[in-house]
Amino acid sequence: MLDQVKEESSTELVEQVLSDFIAARLFTEQLCEPLTAEDYNLQAIAETSPVKWHLAHTSWFFETFIIKKFSSSFAPFNPRYEYLFNSYYNAIGEQFPRPQRGLLSRPSVKEVYEYRQWVTEQIKELVSSLVQHQNSRLSDALSLIRLGINHEQQHQELLLTDLKYNLFQNPVLPAYRSTKQLVDQNEQVLPIEWIRFDEKLVMIGTDIPDLPVTQNDFAYDNETPSHKFYRHQFSVANRLTTNGEYLAFIEEGGYQKPQYWLSDGWDAVREHQWQAPLYWFKKNDDWFVYTLNGVKPLNLNEPVAHVSYYEADAFARWSDARLLTEQEWESIAGEPQLDSNSFNLVDNDVLHPVAATSNNGLQQLYGDVWEWTSSAYAPYPGFKAAAGAVGEYNGKFMCNQYVLRGGSCVTSQNHIRKTYRNFFYPDSRWQFSGIRLARDI
């Protein structure tokens, strides 16, 4: 009887992982449906990769870390792809230079889609073979497939954010798609309410189970281990900072007053001649914003997006406030009870931040924009990187970057959780990054 229960449980696990794997692969390709052939190879700066590269790299991940490792008859789809589509895994080998990915006119888009199909079928056949032969390595393979699913979801988000930046360089300002109508501006923005939290000893982070069965069981190694943190009392804005509030900072000379800026931030303002968030521009004294749905008038009540850490920190100083630490954010967030109506994530198919519609408690903790925190991206006490080459995924980037929390309008709802740690360099602006204010008590 016990063996039967284990067999049924194993079958359910395999079916769940494969179902999530296929869904993730299909969604990546659905995101590409509005594109023309010319869109696939755009790369405006080193930090943004072409769509075609994202399609190939996510497939490379499954081939390199799973098919190659577990298949007894492995033969690469194309031996040169190991070099072309390796992102930064030094343990695997050399990589094609990141700033030159847009020069890869070959393999063609058609060949990359063939590669994707080959990888998808290889994973399905591999799992079937491991199950059929009751291979003891099945659980390890399923764990890595689960990692690959989450890796692909990260690249779905990057695909959209990178594409937005790349399309924005075109003076025609083409839309990624124009079928989704954005909500009109509300008549009046909801006022900020400050919510108080008392001092408390809280648990931060998580511990990864041996085999993550569902997306809810999954976590990256940088979210581990769980540990105690003593939180001092503070208050936090119940919603995200709006475009209108940030515009007041601009109009009062925020970008011209060095007293609000960190030294490196002030250098960035002068070097890049920042005057407003990325994608804002003026025409006949009116502000407009470029979105994935095209150009539209600036909605003053929507959350401000595409600001750097430096800009978020300067705005907070100007507001006589500060940014949350990542521990404060996690301690108040709670696990998201996600559905298509609760938060503005990619599943809503808006692909743009939307205004808060309620003043009832904490709003917009998940979705809309990633929230900059004041916390440096560093290892938790007792952190250990994952074994093998996949250990390069997070740990080696724990230097000179800041943590963002909560996901954005292009994050999948089954990819975000309260322990999730995103991280970017402080001058990065092409991500959907925004601001929530906090104050000491």
Protein Blocks (a to p, Z undefined) as FASTA:
>chain_A
ZZmmmmmmmmmmmmmmmmmmmmmmmmmmmmmmmpcfklmmgcfbfklccfklmmmmmmmm
mmmmmmmmmmmkbccfblklmmmmmcklmkloccddfklmmmmmbacfklmmmmmmmmmm
mmmmmmmmmmmnopaklmmmmmmmmmmmmmmmmmmmmmmmmmmmmmmmpmnlpafbfkbc
cddddfbdcdddddddddddddedjdddfbdfblmlgccfklpccdddddddddddfbdc
dfklmmmmmmnommmmmklpcfklmmmmmmnopabdehiaceehiacdddfkbpcdddfk
bccehiafklmmmmmmmnopadddfklmmmmnopadddfklpccfklonopacddfbfgh
jehkggjiacddfbdcdddehiacdehjklmmmmmmnghiacdehiaakbcfklgcfklc
cdddfkbckbccdddddddZZ
